Amino acid sequence: MTLHDAAGKAVRDRFRAIFLTSITTVAGMFPLLLETSLQAQVLIPLVVSVVFGIMTSTFLTLLVLPASYSIMEDMGFVEVAENGSG
């Protein structure tokens, strides 16, 4: 299997687990974002950072990482073994 095919298959195989984990974490923190009490006002910047960090890491994991592996293979930085083990 080529690196392009392996990267695409890996994203398709792991998409549901990565996406659902991220969505449930963001959904769990969403009520804290809407809280208006004085005590919650201290935590809101932390929650915003965590939520955007999770969304960014999900995007990077599902789109940028496989694309960068494919680009590195095209440029010759990553060699694929003949037996397909990497």
C-alpha positions in Angstrom: 0.0 0.0 0.0 1.4 3.4 -0.9 1.7 6.1 1.7 -1.1 8.1 0.0 -3.4 5.2 0.3 -2.4 4.4 3.9 -2.9 8.0 5.0 -6.4 8.1 3.4 -7.3 4.7 4.9 -6.1 5.8 8.4 -8.2 8.9 8.3 -11.3 7.0 7.2 -10.8 4.3 9.8 -10.2 6.7 12.8 -12.5 9.6 11.7 -15.5 8.6 13.8 -13.5 8.1 17.0 -11.6 11.3 16.7 -14.5 13.4 15.6 -17.0 12.1 18.3 -14.5 12.4 21.1 -13.8 16.0 20.1 -17.5 16.9 19.7 -18.5 15.4 23.0 -15.7 17.2 24.9 -16.7 20.5 23.3 -20.4 19.9 24.0 -19.6 19.1 27.6 -17.8 22.4 28.0 -20.3 24.5 26.1 -22.6 25.1 29.1 -19.7 26.6 31.0 -19.1 29.0 28.1 -22.7 30.3 28.5 -22.6 30.6 32.3 -22.9 34.2 33.5 -22.1 33.9 37.2 -19.1 35.7 38.6 -17.3 32.4 39.6 -17.6 31.1 36.0 -16.2 34.3 34.5 -12.8 33.3 35.8 -13.0 29.9 34.0 -14.4 31.1 30.7 -11.0 32.0 29.2 -9.6 28.6 30.1 -12.6 26.8 28.6 -12.3 28.9 25.4 -8.6 27.9 25.1 -9.4 24.2 25.6 -12.3 24.2 23.2 -10.4 25.9 20.4 -7.3 23.8 21.1 -9.4 20.6 20.8 -11.0 21.9 17.5 -7.6 22.8 16.2 -6.0 19.5 17.1 -8.9 17.6 15.5 -8.4 19.6 12.3 -4.7 19.0 12.3 -5.0 15.3 13.0 -7.7 14.6 10.4 -6.5 16.9 7.5 -3.0 18.4 7.9 -1.1 15.4 9.2 -2.1 13.0 6.4 -1.5 15.7 3.8 1.9 16.5 5.2 2.9 12.8 5.1 1.8 12.7 1.4 3.7 15.9 0.6 6.9 14.6 2.4 6.6 11.3 0.4 6.3 13.3 -2.9 9.4 15.3 -2.0 11.3 12.2 -1.1 11.7 12.8 2.6 9.8 9.6 3.6 10.8 6.3 2.1 8.2 3.5 2.0 9.6 0.0 2.6 8.9 -2.7 -0.1 7.0 -4.8 2.4 4.6 -1.9 3.3 5.7 -1.7 6.9 6.7 1.9 6.8 
